[in-house]
Amino acid sequence: MKKQYKTILCLLMGAAVLTGCDDFLDVDSRKDTDINDQELVTPEAYVNGIYGMLTEWDYAFSYLGVTEMLSDNADKGSSPSDTGGDKKELDDLQFTSSSGSFDAMWANWYKAIGRASYAIEYTEGFGLTDEGYKNRLIGEAKFLRAYNYFFLVRGFGDVPLQHVSLTERVPKEEVYAYIEADLLDAINTLPNKSDYESKDLGRATKGAAQALLAKVYLYEKKWQQAYDMAQTVIGSGQYSLENDYATLWRVTTENGVESIFEVQARGEVVAHGVQQYSETQGARGTSGWGWGFNTPSQNLLDAYNAAGDDIRRDATIIFAGETLYDGRIVSAAVENPMYNEKAYSSANAGAGDGDKNIRVLRLAEIHLIAAEAANELGNTAAALTNLNIVRLRVNLGEVTDTANLRQAIWNERRLELAFEHDRWFDLVRTGQAASAMQAAGKNFIVGTHELFPIPYNQLIQTPTMTQNPNY
């Protein structure tokens, strides 16, 4: 009797919500695997299972709530009567430790970390004779483990290091140190993007680990390290900016020249992708193709208009009544006035199974990391150079005024990276959250909302774990 291989093994780490035992070996999210197919029981299969976590339903709904709907970039969307579970309370900044989106992402991120740790251990002991291949797989797993810990530490602050304790939260500085160590190891073993065969395109690369480490350093305010690592990526010769900003989220640029790391969704046939990512954010109602959640806010539209940024505005926002680049007509009668164009899939609009790669790291952001870090170091020339490289692509004038350069760089991050799931974390790390939320009509509570609440379900299972302040 055949069984699906993905259901037969579970990494038991003690507290199930930290690792998530169901579907532990989701080796390939786009097809079922067979227990009798022994060639799948390989280290690479285990590493593929870590990537598979990025395509789970959590990333199509809960993830939107805790990265975008919280912020001034987005509103809940959909219809007023559809709360989307906890999405209205997230949008209104009235969430609690029982809000389901935090619970879902906490479990997802820790489950991915558990898969990564197991994949590393399994690969080390498997007996691979090709050292380069073995080290590459371990490097991929370490990159993905660092990626998931980065979300946890940005959102929750002090969190458990899973290999140390399932209940004791360690200071965020220790978490960041662990992330740094994983990424430095990955940098030493991963190949450049150009060294991968076409069948492996989309796997973590040396450049992806360097780019993520530059971003980690930025959040830690390690300005020199952030600048140096960003410049390493920029100077690697592996990446360049796409000429046309509007094409960055279309099929034609998937894994393209600007892409450093993205979630793979496209196969020879319609793939599982990030389950319902496009559908949940598609236009809702008459002639629509989705649920209408996570809609651009008037606040974001005003920011684009104030900057004269028509190119990025029109590439980021679908307006009711417009005709899209592929000829699709958006009815003027759809329920919401605006939708997220970066989530739009031309070929697969409305389908539950997505076919759209999700961009995670790209070169433009690395230029903005270099700009911010250089400015904090007092190197205004380098800051202006990197900032203006990004602006010139979208036909905006060069910034020459250095009096408000820090704010100019922060504003540029918002306009360049809107709906790429960093806005909330940027607001918190830069100290802008309270004022930005007030301007957006949201009540940000200083001393509370800088951190997410530790999920109630986790505290029930591990009652010795501490909660964040005021939840």
Buried (B, 14 or more C-beta within 10 A) or exposed (E): EEEBBBBEBBBEBEBBBBBBBEBBBBBBBBEEBEBEEEEBBBBBBBBBBBBBBBBBBBBBBBBBBBBBBBBBBBBBBBBEEBBBBBBBBBBBBEBEBBBBBBBBBBBBBBBBBBBBBBBBBBBBEEEBEEEEEBBBBBBBBBBBBBBBBBBBBBBBBBBBBBEEBBBBBBEBEBBBBBBBEBBBBBBEBBBEBEEBEEEEEBBBBBBBBBBBBBBBBBBBEBBEBBBBBBBBBBEBEBBEBBEBBBBBBBBEBBBBBBBBBBBBBBEEEBBBBBBBBBBBBBBBBEEBBBBBBBBBBEBBBEBBEEBEBEBBBBBBBBBBEBEBBEEBEBEEEBBBBBBBBBBBBBEBBEBBBBBBBBBBBBBBBBBBBBBBBBBBBEBEEBBBBBBBBBBEBBEBEEBEEEEEBBEBBBBBBBBBBBBBBBBBBBBBBBEBBBEBBEEBEBEBEEEEBBBBBBBBBBBEBBEEBEBBEEB
